[in-house]
């Protein structure tokens, strides 16, 4: 069994979830950078494990919709803030 990805993961706080999503937006799937700069309370293995669970949730769907809209808005009006 891999010690970095425990079979039973402790619950993540709302702050950890938001930090994870912020890191994912900034660093993509570079879990080392997300852990280093955003979610220092979890190991890289826990981030990877959480990512695959998170992808199956409604929270991921909402995140993906927001990211897609942000990209679409930027493509329609590049350089505007």
C-alpha positions, 0 to 999 in steps of 0.5 A, spaced: 500 500 500 502 507 498 503 511 504 502 517 500 495 515 498 491 513 504 485 508 503 481 513 508 482 520 507 480 525 513 475 530 511 478 536 508 476 543 510 472 548 506 479 552 506 483 546 504 478 545 498 478 552 496 486 552 496 486 546 492 482 549 487 485 555 487 492 552 486 489 547 480 487 554 477 494 557 478 498 550 477 494 545 473 495 538 475 502 540 478 501 537 485 508 539 488 507 546 487 499 546 489 502 543 496 508 547 496 504 554 495 497 552 497 495 546 501 501 545 506 497 541 510 496 535 506 501 531 502 502 530 495 499 523 495 493 526 498 492 531 493 492 526 488 488 522 491 483 528 493 483 530 485 481 523 483 475 523 488 474 531 487 473 530 479 467 526 480 463 531 484 458 536 483 464 541 486 468 539 480 463 541 475 462 548 478 469 549 478 470 547 471 464 551 468 467 557 472 474 556 469 471 555 462 467 561 462 473 565 464 477 562 458 471 564 454 471 571 456 478 572 455 478 569 448 472 574 447 476 580 450 483 579 450 487 584 455 481 586 458 480 586 466 
